[in-house]
Amino acid sequence: MFRGVKPCPYCGGKLSFSTSEWQQEDDGSWVATEVQIECSNEPDIDSDEWWEWSHNHGDQDYNDAWYSLTGRVLRELRTRVRFICRANAAFSDGEPKTLDNH
């Protein structure tokens, strides 16, 4: 999990990013190929508030700010971060990383 430096473009909430897909590079390291963005103000999806939150987080501009942010974060991750994958072991120092999400 990576923490964003800049706030959510829709509500000013804190952003965090996680990766779910990677690609192995020639040197054996792994780079992110997919990133998910989470806003700290997102309510539970089963709550009454979720649809309004979702509507206010990109429905009007077809998620343009999310798509732009996702592209910038993914480029930043691919440039600055390499993942070391170890078989049958979770690897983390336990501290969220901070990522400048331009």
C-alpha positions as CSV (number, residue, x, y, z in Angstrom):
1,M,0.0,0.0,0.0
2,F,1.3,3.4,-1.0
3,R,0.0,6.7,0.4
4,G,-0.6,9.6,-1.9
5,V,0.8,13.0,-1.2
6,K,-1.9,15.1,-3.0
7,P,-5.5,14.8,-2.0
8,C,-8.4,13.2,-3.8
9,P,-9.3,15.4,-6.9
10,Y,-13.0,15.2,-6.0
11,C,-13.3,15.6,-2.3
12,G,-9.9,16.3,-0.8
13,G,-9.7,13.0,1.0
14,K,-6.5,11.1,1.6
15,L,-5.5,8.7,-1.3
16,S,-3.9,5.4,-1.1
17,F,-2.7,3.1,-3.9
18,S,-2.3,-0.6,-4.2
19,T,-1.1,-2.8,-7.0
20,S,-2.6,-6.1,-8.1
21,E,-0.7,-7.0,-11.3
22,W,3.0,-7.0,-12.0
23,Q,5.3,-7.8,-14.9
24,Q,8.8,-9.3,-14.5
25,E,11.6,-7.3,-15.9
26,D,14.8,-8.6,-17.5
27,D,16.7,-8.1,-14.3
28,G,14.3,-10.3,-12.4
29,S,12.5,-7.5,-10.5
30,W,8.8,-6.9,-10.9
31,V,7.0,-3.6,-11.9
32,A,3.4,-2.7,-11.3
33,T,1.1,-2.9,-14.4
34,E,-2.2,-2.2,-12.6
35,V,-3.0,0.2,-9.7
36,Q,-6.1,0.7,-7.6
37,I,-6.9,4.1,-6.0
38,E,-8.7,4.3,-2.7
39,C,-10.1,7.5,-1.2
40,S,-10.3,7.8,2.6
41,N,-13.8,9.3,2.3
42,E,-15.3,6.3,0.5
43,P,-18.2,4.9,2.5
44,D,-19.0,1.2,2.7
45,I,-20.4,0.0,-0.7
46,D,-23.5,-1.3,1.0
47,S,-24.3,2.0,2.7
48,D,-26.9,4.5,1.5
49,E,-24.1,7.1,1.1
50,W,-22.1,5.1,-1.4
51,W,-24.1,6.0,-4.5
52,E,-23.9,9.7,-3.8
53,W,-20.2,9.4,-3.1
54,S,-19.6,7.4,-6.3
55,H,-21.6,10.0,-8.3
56,N,-19.5,12.8,-6.9
57,H,-16.3,10.9,-7.6
58,G,-16.3,11.0,-11.4
59,D,-19.7,10.2,-12.8
60,Q,-20.0,13.7,-14.2
61,D,-16.7,13.7,-16.0
62,Y,-16.6,10.0,-16.7
63,N,-13.9,9.5,-14.1
64,D,-11.4,11.7,-16.1
65,A,-9.6,12.7,-12.9
66,W,-9.3,9.1,-11.8
67,Y,-8.0,7.9,-15.1
68,S,-5.4,10.7,-15.3
69,L,-4.4,10.1,-11.7
70,T,-4.1,6.3,-12.3
71,G,-1.9,6.8,-15.3
72,R,0.4,9.2,-13.4
73,V,0.7,6.9,-10.4
74,L,1.4,3.9,-12.5
75,R,4.1,5.7,-14.4
76,E,5.6,6.9,-11.1
77,L,5.5,3.3,-9.7
78,R,7.1,1.8,-12.8
79,T,9.9,4.4,-12.7
80,R,10.6,4.4,-9.0
81,V,9.5,1.1,-7.5
82,R,10.6,-2.5,-8.0
83,F,9.0,-5.4,-6.2
84,I,10.9,-8.4,-5.0
85,C,8.7,-11.4,-5.0
86,R,9.6,-14.3,-2.7
87,A,8.0,-17.7,-3.0
88,N,5.7,-18.6,-0.1
89,A,6.6,-15.5,1.9
90,A,5.1,-12.1,2.4
91,F,7.7,-9.3,2.0
92,S,7.0,-6.0,3.7
93,D,8.6,-3.8,6.2
94,G,5.2,-3.0,7.6
95,E,5.2,0.7,6.8
96,P,3.1,2.2,4.1
97,K,5.2,4.0,1.4
98,T,4.5,7.6,0.3
99,L,4.1,8.3,-3.3
100,D,4.1,11.7,-4.9
101,N,1.0,11.5,-7.0
102,H,1.7,14.7,-8.9
